[in-house]
Amino acid sequence: MKVKLEVTKIGKRLHEGTYEIDDLKTFGAAFEDVWAKVRESCMAKSTSIGALMDTMHESVIDELNGATLKLTRL
């Protein structure tokens, strides 16, 4: 089934996308895409090599901590 996946945190949209989710594999692939997009966003905010290394390992979890996930069937 086609779904819209929204990830928000404190009223800020971290990610929004449309995915075909039919099973465990496609569900995982949708969230893999969310991880990659949030990671790219965190990396874009990095201002130094040290900050970039922190981003690679911790910032995605920090960014997603407390986020709300919403799936809407289309």
SEFIZA-3560 file (N, C-alpha, C; in Angstrom, 3 decimals):
REM SEFIZA-3560
<numar><xx>0.837</xx><yy>-1.174</yy><zz>0.000</zz><atom>N</atom></numar>
<numar><xx>0.000</xx><yy>0.000</yy><zz>0.000</zz><atom>CA</atom></numar>
<numar><xx>0.880</xx><yy>1.235</yy><zz>0.000</zz><atom>C</atom></numar>
<numar><xx>0.387</xx><yy>2.279</yy><zz>-0.580</zz><atom>N</atom></numar>
<numar><xx>1.117</xx><yy>3.540</yy><zz>-0.637</zz><atom>CA</atom></numar>
<numar><xx>0.789</xx><yy>4.342</yy><zz>0.617</zz><atom>C</atom></numar>
<numar><xx>1.844</xx><yy>4.851</yy><zz>1.276</zz><atom>N</atom></numar>
<numar><xx>1.659</xx><yy>5.637</yy><zz>2.493</zz><atom>CA</atom></numar>
<numar><xx>2.520</xx><yy>6.898</yy><zz>2.444</zz><atom>C</atom></numar>
<numar><xx>2.048</xx><yy>7.903</yy><zz>3.148</zz><atom>N</atom></numar>
<numar><xx>2.842</xx><yy>9.109</yy><zz>3.367</zz><atom>CA</atom></numar>
<numar><xx>3.430</xx><yy>8.979</yy><zz>4.755</zz><atom>C</atom></numar>
<numar><xx>4.734</xx><yy>9.168</yy><zz>4.857</zz><atom>N</atom></numar>
<numar><xx>5.449</xx><yy>9.070</yy><zz>6.121</zz><atom>CA</atom></numar>
<numar><xx>5.959</xx><yy>10.453</yy><zz>6.484</zz><atom>C</atom></numar>
<numar><xx>5.565</xx><yy>10.935</yy><zz>7.657</zz><atom>N</atom></numar>
<numar><xx>6.012</xx><yy>12.235</yy><zz>8.140</zz><atom>CA</atom></numar>
<numar><xx>6.744</xx><yy>12.045</yy><zz>9.467</zz><atom>C</atom></numar>
<numar><xx>7.864</xx><yy>12.721</yy><zz>9.610</zz><atom>N</atom></numar>
<numar><xx>8.624</xx><yy>12.712</yy><zz>10.852</zz><atom>CA</atom></numar>
<numar><xx>8.739</xx><yy>14.165</yy><zz>11.295</zz><atom>C</atom></numar>
<numar><xx>8.209</xx><yy>14.469</yy><zz>12.482</zz><atom>N</atom></numar>
<numar><xx>8.260</xx><yy>15.832</yy><zz>13.002</zz><atom>CA</atom></numar>
<numar><xx>8.807</xx><yy>15.817</yy><zz>14.428</zz><atom>C</atom></numar>
<numar><xx>9.361</xx><yy>16.967</yy><zz>14.803</zz><atom>N</atom></numar>
<numar><xx>9.862</xx><yy>17.123</yy><zz>16.168</zz><atom>CA</atom></numar>
<numar><xx>9.668</xx><yy>18.572</yy><zz>16.569</zz><atom>C</atom></numar>
<numar><xx>8.929</xx><yy>18.772</yy><zz>17.621</zz><atom>N</atom></numar>
<numar><xx>8.634</xx><yy>20.105</yy><zz>18.152</zz><atom>CA</atom></numar>
<numar><xx>8.105</xx><yy>21.015</yy><zz>17.032</zz><atom>C</atom></numar>
<numar><xx>7.184</xx><yy>20.487</yy><zz>16.250</zz><atom>N</atom></numar>
<numar><xx>6.547</xx><yy>21.267</yy><zz>15.190</zz><atom>CA</atom></numar>
<numar><xx>7.383</xx><yy>21.460</yy><zz>13.939</zz><atom>C</atom></numar>
<numar><xx>8.607</xx><yy>20.938</yy><zz>13.914</zz><atom>N</atom></numar>
<numar><xx>9.489</xx><yy>21.076</yy><zz>12.754</zz><atom>CA</atom></numar>
<numar><xx>9.485</xx><yy>19.766</yy><zz>11.968</zz><atom>C</atom></numar>
<numar><xx>9.279</xx><yy>19.842</yy><zz>10.670</zz><atom>N</atom></numar>
<numar><xx>9.280</xx><yy>18.648</yy><zz>9.840</zz><atom>CA</atom></numar>
<numar><xx>10.727</xx><yy>18.231</yy><zz>9.558</zz><atom>C</atom></numar>
<numar><xx>11.077</xx><yy>17.027</yy><zz>9.971</zz><atom>N</atom></numar>
<numar><xx>12.401</xx><yy>16.488</yy><zz>9.698</zz><atom>CA</atom></numar>
<numar><xx>12.430</xx><yy>15.748</yy><zz>8.367</zz><atom>C</atom></numar>
<numar><xx>11.297</xx><yy>15.133</yy><zz>8.006</zz><atom>N</atom></numar>
<numar><xx>11.222</xx><yy>14.378</yy><zz>6.755</zz><atom>CA</atom></numar>
<numar><xx>9.757</xx><yy>14.146</yy><zz>6.392</zz><atom>C</atom></numar>
<numar><xx>9.511</xx><yy>14.117</yy><zz>5.099</zz><atom>N</atom></numar>
<numar><xx>8.203</xx><yy>13.722</yy><zz>4.585</zz><atom>CA</atom></numar>
<numar><xx>8.436</xx><yy>13.027</yy><zz>3.261</zz><atom>C</atom></numar>
<numar><xx>7.795</xx><yy>11.892</yy><zz>3.068</zz><atom>N</atom></numar>
<numar><xx>7.948</xx><yy>11.164</yy><zz>1.812</zz><atom>CA</atom></numar>
<numar><xx>6.804</xx><yy>10.203</yy><zz>1.598</zz><atom>C</atom></numar>
<numar><xx>6.670</xx><yy>9.758</yy><zz>0.367</zz><atom>N</atom></numar>
<numar><xx>5.651</xx><yy>8.778</yy><zz>0.003</zz><atom>CA</atom></numar>
<numar><xx>6.358</xx><yy>7.474</yy><zz>-0.330</zz><atom>C</atom></numar>
<numar><xx>5.854</xx><yy>6.383</yy><zz>0.231</zz><atom>N</atom></numar>
<numar><xx>6.497</xx><yy>5.081</yy><zz>0.090</zz><atom>CA</atom></numar>
<numar><xx>5.456</xx><yy>4.006</yy><zz>-0.197</zz><atom>C</atom></numar>
<numar><xx>5.905</xx><yy>2.970</yy><zz>-0.884</zz><atom>N</atom></numar>
<numar><xx>5.101</xx><yy>1.768</yy><zz>-1.078</zz><atom>CA</atom></numar>
<numar><xx>5.546</xx><yy>0.787</yy><zz>-0.001</zz><atom>C</atom></numar>
<numar><xx>4.679</xx><yy>0.522</yy><zz>0.970</zz><atom>N</atom></numar>
<numar><xx>5.013</xx><yy>-0.369</yy><zz>2.080</zz><atom>CA</atom></numar>
<numar><xx>4.061</xx><yy>-1.553</yy><zz>2.064</zz><atom>C</atom></numar>
<numar><xx>4.643</xx><yy>-2.730</yy><zz>1.823</zz><atom>N</atom></numar>
<numar><xx>3.832</xx><yy>-3.945</yy><zz>1.736</zz><atom>CA</atom></numar>
<numar><xx>4.266</xx><yy>-5.032</yy><zz>2.716</zz><atom>C</atom></numar>
<numar><xx>5.490</xx><yy>-4.904</yy><zz>3.242</zz><atom>N</atom></numar>
<numar><xx>6.012</xx><yy>-5.955</yy><zz>4.107</zz><atom>CA</atom></numar>
<numar><xx>7.155</xx><yy>-5.394</yy><zz>4.955</zz><atom>C</atom></numar>
<numar><xx>7.773</xx><yy>-6.261</yy><zz>5.712</zz><atom>N</atom></numar>
<numar><xx>8.863</xx><yy>-5.853</yy><zz>6.604</zz><atom>CA</atom></numar>
<numar><xx>10.014</xx><yy>-5.202</yy><zz>5.829</zz><atom>C</atom></numar>
<numar><xx>10.342</xx><yy>-5.761</yy><zz>4.682</zz><atom>N</atom></numar>
<numar><xx>11.468</xx><yy>-5.244</yy><zz>3.896</zz><atom>CA</atom></numar>
<numar><xx>11.192</xx><yy>-3.828</yy><zz>3.392</zz><atom>C</atom></numar>
<numar><xx>10.009</xx><yy>-3.570</yy><zz>2.868</zz><atom>N</atom></numar>
<numar><xx>9.698</xx><yy>-2.232</yy><zz>2.349</zz><atom>CA</atom></numar>
<numar><xx>9.481</xx><yy>-1.241</yy><zz>3.488</zz><atom>C</atom></numar>
<numar><xx>8.988</xx><yy>-1.709</yy><zz>4.635</zz><atom>N</atom></numar>
<numar><xx>8.871</xx><yy>-0.854</yy><zz>5.811</zz><atom>CA</atom></numar>
<numar><xx>10.260</xx><yy>-0.418</yy><zz>6.260</zz><atom>C</atom></numar>
<numar><xx>11.192</xx><yy>-1.358</yy><zz>6.334</zz><atom>N</atom></numar>
<numar><xx>12.558</xx><yy>-1.049</yy><zz>6.713</zz><atom>CA</atom></numar>
<numar><xx>13.234</xx><yy>-0.106</yy><zz>5.727</zz><atom>C</atom></numar>
<numar><xx>12.964</xx><yy>-0.303</yy><zz>4.436</zz><atom>N</atom></numar>
<numar><xx>13.555</xx><yy>0.558</yy><zz>3.412</zz><atom>CA</atom></numar>
<numar><xx>13.064</xx><yy>2.001</yy><zz>3.554</zz><atom>C</atom></numar>
<numar><xx>11.808</xx><yy>2.175</yy><zz>3.908</zz><atom>N</atom></numar>
<numar><xx>11.270</xx><yy>3.526</yy><zz>4.107</zz><atom>CA</atom></numar>
<numar><xx>11.998</xx><yy>4.219</yy><zz>5.259</zz><atom>C</atom></numar>
<numar><xx>12.212</xx><yy>3.509</yy><zz>6.344</zz><atom>N</atom></numar>
<numar><xx>12.890</xx><yy>4.113</yy><zz>7.490</zz><atom>CA</atom></numar>
<numar><xx>14.399</xx><yy>4.247</yy><zz>7.252</zz><atom>C</atom></numar>
<numar><xx>14.947</xx><yy>3.422</yy><zz>6.396</zz><atom>N</atom></numar>
<numar><xx>16.340</xx><yy>3.603</yy><zz>5.982</zz><atom>CA</atom></numar>
<numar><xx>16.481</xx><yy>4.931</yy><zz>5.240</zz><atom>C</atom></numar>
<numar><xx>15.495</xx><yy>5.248</yy><zz>4.402</zz><atom>N</atom></numar>
<numar><xx>15.502</xx><yy>6.519</yy><zz>3.686</zz><atom>CA</atom></numar>
<numar><xx>15.388</xx><yy>7.691</yy><zz>4.657</zz><atom>C</atom></numar>
<numar><xx>14.533</xx><yy>7.564</yy><zz>5.659</zz><atom>N</atom></numar>
<numar><xx>14.404</xx><yy>8.615</yy><zz>6.683</zz><atom>CA</atom></numar>
<numar><xx>15.752</xx><yy>8.835</yy><zz>7.362</zz><atom>C</atom></numar>
<numar><xx>16.412</xx><yy>7.754</yy><zz>7.768</zz><atom>N</atom></numar>
<numar><xx>17.719</xx><yy>7.853</yy><zz>8.431</zz><atom>CA</atom></numar>
<numar><xx>18.700</xx><yy>8.607</yy><zz>7.540</zz><atom>C</atom></numar>
<numar><xx>18.762</xx><yy>8.227</yy><zz>6.259</zz><atom>N</atom></numar>
<numar><xx>19.704</xx><yy>8.854</yy><zz>5.326</zz><atom>CA</atom></numar>
<numar><xx>19.415</xx><yy>10.342</yy><zz>5.151</zz><atom>C</atom></numar>
<numar><xx>18.151</xx><yy>10.716</yy><zz>5.034</zz><atom>N</atom></numar>
<numar><xx>17.790</xx><yy>12.120</yy><zz>4.844</zz><atom>CA</atom></numar>
<numar><xx>18.099</xx><yy>12.949</yy><zz>6.089</zz><atom>C</atom></numar>
<numar><xx>17.796</xx><yy>12.413</yy><zz>7.258</zz><atom>N</atom></numar>
<numar><xx>18.085</xx><yy>13.134</yy><zz>8.500</zz><atom>CA</atom></numar>
<numar><xx>19.600</xx><yy>13.251</yy><zz>8.673</zz><atom>C</atom></numar>
<numar><xx>20.330</xx><yy>12.211</yy><zz>8.341</zz><atom>N</atom></numar>
<numar><xx>21.793</xx><yy>12.252</yy><zz>8.439</zz><atom>CA</atom></numar>
<numar><xx>22.371</xx><yy>13.324</yy><zz>7.516</zz><atom>C</atom></numar>
<numar><xx>21.860</xx><yy>13.397</yy><zz>6.282</zz><atom>N</atom></numar>
<numar><xx>22.311</xx><yy>14.430</yy><zz>5.340</zz><atom>CA</atom></numar>
<numar><xx>22.061</xx><yy>15.823</yy><zz>5.909</zz><atom>C</atom></numar>
<numar><xx>20.895</xx><yy>16.004</yy><zz>6.501</zz><atom>N</atom></numar>
<numar><xx>20.555</xx><yy>17.290</yy><zz>7.100</zz><atom>CA</atom></numar>
<numar><xx>21.502</xx><yy>17.638</yy><zz>8.245</zz><atom>C</atom></numar>
<numar><xx>21.805</xx><yy>16.655</yy><zz>9.087</zz><atom>N</atom></numar>
<numar><xx>22.727</xx><yy>16.881</yy><zz>10.205</zz><atom>CA</atom></numar>
<numar><xx>24.121</xx><yy>17.202</yy><zz>9.692</zz><atom>C</atom></numar>
<numar><xx>24.553</xx><yy>16.500</yy><zz>8.658</zz><atom>N</atom></numar>
<numar><xx>25.885</xx><yy>16.738</yy><zz>8.108</zz><atom>CA</atom></numar>
<numar><xx>25.986</xx><yy>18.130</yy><zz>7.510</zz><atom>C</atom></numar>
<numar><xx>24.906</xx><yy>18.604</yy><zz>6.911</zz><atom>N</atom></numar>
<numar><xx>24.910</xx><yy>19.937</yy><zz>6.307</zz><atom>CA</atom></numar>
<numar><xx>25.080</xx><yy>21.023</yy><zz>7.366</zz><atom>C</atom></numar>
<numar><xx>24.688</xx><yy>20.730</yy><zz>8.607</zz><atom>N</atom></numar>
<numar><xx>24.807</xx><yy>21.695</yy><zz>9.696</zz><atom>CA</atom></numar>
<numar><xx>26.204</xx><yy>21.692</yy><zz>10.325</zz><atom>C</atom></numar>
<numar><xx>27.023</xx><yy>20.701</yy><zz>10.014</zz><atom>N</atom></numar>
<numar><xx>28.354</xx><yy>20.580</yy><zz>10.609</zz><atom>CA</atom></numar>
<numar><xx>29.244</xx><yy>21.723</yy><zz>10.163</zz><atom>C</atom></numar>
<numar><xx>30.034</xx><yy>22.236</yy><zz>11.099</zz><atom>N</atom></numar>
<numar><xx>30.904</xx><yy>23.371</yy><zz>10.791</zz><atom>CA</atom></numar>
<numar><xx>32.382</xx><yy>23.030</yy><zz>10.885</zz><atom>C</atom></numar>
<numar><xx>32.708</xx><yy>21.795</yy><zz>11.309</zz><atom>N</atom></numar>
<numar><xx>34.112</xx><yy>21.402</yy><zz>11.428</zz><atom>CA</atom></numar>
<numar><xx>34.216</xx><yy>19.890</yy><zz>11.267</zz><atom>C</atom></numar>
<numar><xx>35.428</xx><yy>19.385</yy><zz>11.128</zz><atom>N</atom></numar>
<numar><xx>35.647</xx><yy>17.941</yy><zz>11.014</zz><atom>CA</atom></numar>
<numar><xx>35.181</xx><yy>17.231</yy><zz>12.282</zz><atom>C</atom></numar>
<numar><xx>35.467</xx><yy>17.794</yy><zz>13.434</zz><atom>N</atom></numar>
<numar><xx>35.025</xx><yy>17.193</yy><zz>14.696</zz><atom>CA</atom></numar>
<numar><xx>33.510</xx><yy>17.117</yy><zz>14.781</zz><atom>C</atom></numar>
<numar><xx>32.851</xx><yy>18.193</yy><zz>14.374</zz><atom>N</atom></numar>
<numar><xx>31.381</xx><yy>18.201</yy><zz>14.371</zz><atom>CA</atom></numar>
<numar><xx>30.849</xx><yy>17.177</yy><zz>13.381</zz><atom>C</atom></numar>
<numar><xx>31.525</xx><yy>17.042</yy><zz>12.242</zz><atom>N</atom></numar>
<numar><xx>31.103</xx><yy>16.056</yy><zz>11.241</zz><atom>CA</atom></numar>
<numar><xx>31.212</xx><yy>14.646</yy><zz>11.805</zz><atom>C</atom></numar>
<numar><xx>32.284</xx><yy>14.334</yy><zz>12.514</zz><atom>N</atom></numar>
<numar><xx>32.440</xx><yy>13.005</yy><zz>13.110</zz><atom>CA</atom></numar>
<numar><xx>31.350</xx><yy>12.743</yy><zz>14.146</zz><atom>C</atom></numar>
<numar><xx>31.027</xx><yy>13.750</yy><zz>14.950</zz><atom>N</atom></numar>
<numar><xx>29.936</xx><yy>13.601</yy><zz>15.913</zz><atom>CA</atom></numar>
<numar><xx>28.632</xx><yy>13.342</yy><zz>15.191</zz><atom>C</atom></numar>
<numar><xx>28.406</xx><yy>14.058</yy><zz>14.102</zz><atom>N</atom></numar>
<numar><xx>27.186</xx><yy>13.900</yy><zz>13.319</zz><atom>CA</atom></numar>
<numar><xx>27.058</xx><yy>12.482</yy><zz>12.806</zz><atom>C</atom></numar>
<numar><xx>28.142</xx><yy>11.938</yy><zz>12.331</zz><atom>N</atom></numar>
<numar><xx>28.101</xx><yy>10.595</yy><zz>11.763</zz><atom>CA</atom></numar>
<numar><xx>27.669</xx><yy>9.557</yy><zz>12.786</zz><atom>C</atom></numar>
<numar><xx>27.972</xx><yy>9.785</yy><zz>14.041</zz><atom>N</atom></numar>
<numar><xx>27.727</xx><yy>8.763</yy><zz>15.041</zz><atom>CA</atom></numar>
<numar><xx>26.575</xx><yy>9.063</yy><zz>16.001</zz><atom>C</atom></numar>
<numar><xx>26.315</xx><yy>10.309</yy><zz>16.293</zz><atom>N</atom></numar>
<numar><xx>25.353</xx><yy>10.612</yy><zz>17.348</zz><atom>CA</atom></numar>
<numar><xx>24.212</xx><yy>11.527</yy><zz>16.928</zz><atom>C</atom></numar>
<numar><xx>24.444</xx><yy>12.442</yy><zz>16.024</zz><atom>N</atom></numar>
<numar><xx>23.462</xx><yy>13.479</yy><zz>15.743</zz><atom>CA</atom></numar>
<numar><xx>22.148</xx><yy>12.959</yy><zz>15.177</zz><atom>C</atom></numar>
<numar><xx>22.190</xx><yy>11.884</yy><zz>14.405</zz><atom>N</atom></numar>
<numar><xx>20.940</xx><yy>11.353</yy><zz>13.847</zz><atom>CA</atom></numar>
<numar><xx>20.042</xx><yy>10.866</yy><zz>14.981</zz><atom>C</atom></numar>
<numar><xx>20.626</xx><yy>10.134</yy><zz>15.915</zz><atom>N</atom></numar>
<numar><xx>19.846</xx><yy>9.662</yy><zz>17.069</zz><atom>CA</atom></numar>
<numar><xx>19.327</xx><yy>10.851</yy><zz>17.868</zz><atom>C</atom></numar>
<numar><xx>20.185</xx><yy>11.839</yy><zz>18.106</zz><atom>N</atom></numar>
<numar><xx>19.762</xx><yy>13.030</yy><zz>18.837</zz><atom>CA</atom></numar>
<numar><xx>18.623</xx><yy>13.743</yy><zz>18.104</zz><atom>C</atom></numar>
<numar><xx>18.742</xx><yy>13.850</yy><zz>16.799</zz><atom>N</atom></numar>
<numar><xx>17.720</xx><yy>14.541</yy><zz>16.008</zz><atom>CA</atom></numar>
<numar><xx>16.391</xx><yy>13.785</yy><zz>16.036</zz><atom>C</atom></numar>
<numar><xx>16.442</xx><yy>12.459</yy><zz>15.985</zz><atom>N</atom></numar>
<numar><xx>15.218</xx><yy>11.656</yy><zz>15.979</zz><atom>CA</atom></numar>
<numar><xx>14.643</xx><yy>11.412</yy><zz>17.372</zz><atom>C</atom></numar>
<numar><xx>15.449</xx><yy>11.629</yy><zz>18.417</zz><atom>N</atom></numar>
<numar><xx>14.981</xx><yy>11.417</yy><zz>19.781</zz><atom>CA</atom></numar>
<numar><xx>13.799</xx><yy>12.336</yy><zz>20.074</zz><atom>C</atom></numar>
<numar><xx>12.669</xx><yy>11.760</yy><zz>20.398</zz><atom>N</atom></numar>
<numar><xx>11.470</xx><yy>12.528</yy><zz>20.706</zz><atom>CA</atom></numar>
<numar><xx>10.639</xx><yy>12.898</yy><zz>19.494</zz><atom>C</atom></numar>
<numar><xx>11.062</xx><yy>12.448</yy><zz>18.312</zz><atom>N</atom></numar>
<numar><xx>10.320</xx><yy>12.769</yy><zz>17.091</zz><atom>CA</atom></numar>
<numar><xx>9.022</xx><yy>11.952</yy><zz>17.028</zz><atom>C</atom></numar>
<numar><xx>8.073</xx><yy>12.471</yy><zz>16.276</zz><atom>N</atom></numar>
<numar><xx>6.800</xx><yy>11.812</yy><zz>16.058</zz><atom>CA</atom></numar>
<numar><xx>6.752</xx><yy>11.291</yy><zz>14.637</zz><atom>C</atom></numar>
<numar><xx>6.357</xx><yy>10.038</yy><zz>14.484</zz><atom>N</atom></numar>
<numar><xx>6.191</xx><yy>9.427</yy><zz>13.174</zz><atom>CA</atom></numar>
<numar><xx>4.714</xx><yy>9.318</yy><zz>12.863</zz><atom>C</atom></numar>
<numar><xx>4.340</xx><yy>9.688</yy><zz>11.647</zz><atom>N</atom></numar>
<numar><xx>2.941</xx><yy>9.592</yy><zz>11.249</zz><atom>CA</atom></numar>
<numar><xx>2.881</xx><yy>8.914</yy><zz>9.890</zz><atom>C</atom></numar>
<numar><xx>2.103</xx><yy>7.828</yy><zz>9.815</zz><atom>N</atom></numar>
<numar><xx>1.866</xx><yy>7.112</yy><zz>8.569</zz><atom>CA</atom></numar>
<numar><xx>0.421</xx><yy>7.367</yy><zz>8.153</zz><atom>C</atom></numar>
<numar><xx>0.233</xx><yy>7.798</yy><zz>6.906</zz><atom>N</atom></numar>
<numar><xx>-1.101</xx><yy>8.041</yy><zz>6.386</zz><atom>CA</atom></numar>
<numar><xx>-1.282</xx><yy>7.221</yy><zz>5.120</zz><atom>C</atom></numar>
<numar><xx>-2.293</xx><yy>6.386</yy><zz>5.106</zz><atom>N</atom></numar>
<numar><xx>-2.584</xx><yy>5.574</yy><zz>3.919</zz><atom>CA</atom></numar>
<numar><xx>-3.091</xx><yy>6.482</yy><zz>2.807</zz><atom>C</atom></numar>
<numar><xx>-2.533</xx><yy>6.319</yy><zz>1.622</zz><atom>N</atom></numar>
<numar><xx>-2.958</xx><yy>7.131</yy><zz>0.474</zz><atom>CA</atom></numar>
<numar><xx>-3.827</xx><yy>6.319</yy><zz>-0.463</zz><atom>C</atom></numar>
//
